[in-house]
Amino acid sequence: MQSPDLQRISHIRDYCFEIIETISRYGNTYKIFSEDTDYQKSVSFSLLQIGELSGKLSDSFRNETAEKVPWTAIRGMRNLFAHNYGSMSMEMIWKTAKEDIPPLLDFCETILR
């Protein structure tokens, strides 16, 4: 049985995979993303879940890995999704999905090995 932190990292990894698969399914351009609300909501939900799970990681785990993963920023994005979704920039969501998710996935896979 995995520790609670490793269980959460495993779930975060799964949501990273979902984002990458969604981008592959819908199309790998901002233009497509910006014009398709289902695409936007799918990616946004997974980002929200990653933020939620990151907030449940132990303080010691977050502190030990803070140089590799910006947990505070991830949690902050979750709060934006939960409380200000309508005012969020689609460019920011796209950039997060394209630039931040692949390294987060790599981190999760390294931790889970």
C-alpha positions in Angstrom: 0.0 0.0 0.0 1.3 3.4 -1.0 1.5 6.3 1.5 -1.2 8.9 1.2 1.2 11.3 -0.6 2.2 8.7 -3.2 -1.5 7.9 -3.7 -2.2 11.6 -4.4 0.9 11.8 -6.7 -0.5 8.8 -8.6 -3.8 10.6 -9.1 -2.1 13.8 -10.1 -0.1 11.7 -12.7 -3.5 10.3 -14.0 -4.9 13.8 -14.5 -1.7 14.9 -16.3 -2.2 11.9 -18.6 -5.8 13.0 -19.1 -4.7 16.5 -20.1 -2.2 15.2 -22.6 -4.7 12.7 -24.0 -7.3 15.4 -24.3 -4.9 17.7 -26.2 -4.1 14.8 -28.5 -7.8 14.0 -29.1 -9.0 17.6 -29.8 -6.0 19.1 -31.4 -2.7 20.6 -30.4 -3.3 24.3 -31.2 -4.5 27.2 -29.1 -6.9 28.1 -31.9 -8.8 24.8 -31.5 -8.7 25.1 -27.7 -10.0 28.6 -27.7 -13.0 27.8 -29.9 -14.2 24.7 -28.1 -15.7 25.0 -24.7 -15.8 21.2 -24.1 -12.1 21.1 -24.7 -11.6 24.0 -22.3 -13.7 22.4 -19.6 -12.0 19.1 -19.9 -8.6 20.5 -19.5 -9.7 22.9 -16.8 -11.4 20.2 -14.7 -8.2 18.1 -14.7 -6.1 21.2 -13.7 -8.6 21.9 -10.9 -8.3 18.3 -9.7 -4.5 18.5 -9.7 -4.7 21.6 -7.6 -7.1 20.0 -5.2 -4.9 17.0 -4.8 -1.8 19.1 -4.4 -3.4 20.8 -1.4 -3.8 17.5 0.3 -0.2 16.5 0.1 1.6 16.6 3.4 3.5 19.7 4.3 6.7 17.7 4.6 6.3 16.3 1.1 5.5 19.7 -0.4 8.5 21.2 1.4 10.9 18.5 0.4 9.9 18.8 -3.3 9.2 22.5 -3.5 12.3 23.1 -5.6 11.0 20.7 -8.3 7.3 21.5 -8.3 5.6 24.9 -7.6 3.0 23.5 -5.3 1.8 26.9 -4.0 1.2 28.1 -7.6 -0.6 24.8 -8.5 -2.9 25.3 -5.4 -3.4 28.9 -6.4 -4.6 28.0 -9.8 -7.1 25.6 -8.2 -8.5 28.5 -6.3 -8.8 30.5 -9.5 -10.7 27.6 -11.1 -13.0 27.1 -8.1 -13.8 30.8 -7.5 -13.1 32.8 -10.6 -13.4 30.4 -13.5 -15.3 32.8 -15.8 -12.6 35.4 -15.5 -9.7 33.1 -16.2 -7.6 33.6 -19.3 -7.9 30.8 -21.8 -4.3 31.6 -22.8 -3.1 30.9 -19.2 -5.0 27.6 -19.1 -3.5 26.6 -22.4 0.0 27.6 -21.4 -0.3 25.7 -18.2 -1.5 22.6 -20.0 1.2 22.7 -22.6 4.2 23.9 -20.6 3.6 22.9 -17.0 1.9 19.6 -17.2 4.6 17.6 -19.0 7.3 18.4 -16.4 4.7 17.7 -13.6 4.0 14.3 -15.2 7.7 13.6 -15.4 8.1 14.5 -11.7 5.2 12.2 -10.7 6.5 9.3 -12.7 10.0 9.7 -11.2 8.5 9.8 -7.7 6.4 6.7 -8.3 9.2 4.5 -9.7 
